[in-house]
Amino acid sequence: MEALYLLIPLSLAIIALAAWIFLRMSDSGQFDDMDAPAHSILLDEDLPAPMDITPEGEAPRPHDPPSRDA
């Protein structure tokens, strides 16, 4: 019975802390838009990067990758 005198206030304090944390996070905008990041992956268009065109109308040659020799 004596344990209840400790456990009931302790559990109420933990519940109050959890509610305070949840309300603080919801006020800061943590849960505003949960669906947009998931949908943006599905709607992402993988378009190639536009290539720069030289004044002569020719595309520049790709550069060689850097060598790994150090």
C-alpha positions as a Markdown table, in Angstrom:
| # | Residue | x | y | z |
|---|---|---|---|---|
| 1 | Met | 0.0 | 0.0 | 0.0 |
| 2 | Glu | 2.9 | 2.4 | 0.7 |
| 3 | Ala | 4.1 | 1.9 | -2.8 |
| 4 | Leu | 1.0 | 3.4 | -4.2 |
| 5 | Tyr | 1.8 | 6.7 | -2.4 |
| 6 | Leu | 4.9 | 6.9 | -4.5 |
| 7 | Leu | 3.7 | 5.3 | -7.8 |
| 8 | Ile | 0.5 | 7.3 | -8.2 |
| 9 | Pro | 2.2 | 10.8 | -8.0 |
| 10 | Leu | 5.1 | 9.5 | -10.1 |
| 11 | Ser | 2.8 | 8.3 | -12.8 |
| 12 | Leu | 0.8 | 11.5 | -12.8 |
| 13 | Ala | 4.1 | 13.5 | -13.1 |
| 14 | Ile | 5.2 | 11.3 | -16.1 |
| 15 | Ile | 1.8 | 11.8 | -17.8 |
| 16 | Ala | 2.0 | 15.5 | -17.2 |
| 17 | Leu | 5.5 | 15.6 | -18.7 |
| 18 | Ala | 4.5 | 13.6 | -21.7 |
| 19 | Ala | 1.5 | 15.9 | -22.3 |
| 20 | Trp | 3.6 | 19.0 | -22.0 |
| 21 | Ile | 6.2 | 17.6 | -24.5 |
| 22 | Phe | 3.4 | 16.7 | -26.9 |
| 23 | Leu | 1.8 | 20.1 | -26.7 |
| 24 | Arg | 5.1 | 21.9 | -27.0 |
| 25 | Met | 6.0 | 20.0 | -30.1 |
| 26 | Ser | 2.6 | 20.5 | -31.7 |
| 27 | Asp | 2.8 | 24.3 | -31.1 |
| 28 | Ser | 6.2 | 24.4 | -32.7 |
| 29 | Gly | 4.9 | 22.9 | -36.0 |
| 30 | Gln | 6.4 | 19.5 | -35.6 |
| 31 | Phe | 3.2 | 17.8 | -36.8 |
| 32 | Asp | 2.0 | 20.3 | -39.3 |
| 33 | Asp | 2.5 | 18.4 | -42.6 |
| 34 | Met | 3.1 | 14.7 | -42.2 |
| 35 | Asp | 2.0 | 13.7 | -45.8 |
| 36 | Ala | 3.9 | 16.0 | -48.1 |
| 37 | Pro | 7.4 | 14.5 | -47.7 |
| 38 | Ala | 6.0 | 11.0 | -48.5 |
| 39 | His | 4.2 | 12.3 | -51.6 |
| 40 | Ser | 7.1 | 14.3 | -52.8 |
| 41 | Ile | 9.1 | 11.1 | -53.2 |
| 42 | Leu | 6.4 | 9.7 | -55.5 |
| 43 | Leu | 6.0 | 12.9 | -57.5 |
| 44 | Asp | 9.7 | 13.5 | -57.9 |
| 45 | Glu | 10.7 | 13.9 | -61.5 |
| 46 | Asp | 14.2 | 12.7 | -62.3 |
| 47 | Leu | 14.9 | 15.1 | -65.1 |
| 48 | Pro | 18.5 | 15.3 | -66.3 |
| 49 | Ala | 20.3 | 18.6 | -65.5 |
| 50 | Pro | 20.3 | 21.1 | -68.4 |
| 51 | Met | 23.5 | 21.2 | -70.3 |
| 52 | Asp | 25.1 | 24.5 | -71.0 |
| 53 | Ile | 25.3 | 25.3 | -74.7 |
| 54 | Thr | 28.4 | 27.0 | -76.1 |
| 55 | Pro | 27.9 | 30.1 | -78.3 |
| 56 | Glu | 28.8 | 27.8 | -81.3 |
| 57 | Gly | 25.7 | 25.7 | -80.5 |
| 58 | Glu | 27.7 | 22.7 | -79.4 |
| 59 | Ala | 27.4 | 21.1 | -76.0 |
| 60 | Pro | 30.6 | 21.1 | -73.9 |
| 61 | Arg | 32.5 | 17.8 | -73.6 |
| 62 | Pro | 32.2 | 16.1 | -70.2 |
| 63 | His | 35.2 | 16.5 | -67.9 |
| 64 | Asp | 37.3 | 13.5 | -66.9 |
| 65 | Pro | 36.7 | 12.4 | -63.3 |
| 66 | Pro | 39.4 | 13.4 | -60.9 |
| 67 | Ser | 42.2 | 10.9 | -60.6 |
| 68 | Arg | 42.6 | 9.0 | -57.3 |
| 69 | Asp | 46.4 | 9.2 | -57.4 |
| 70 | Ala | 47.6 | 11.2 | -54.4 |
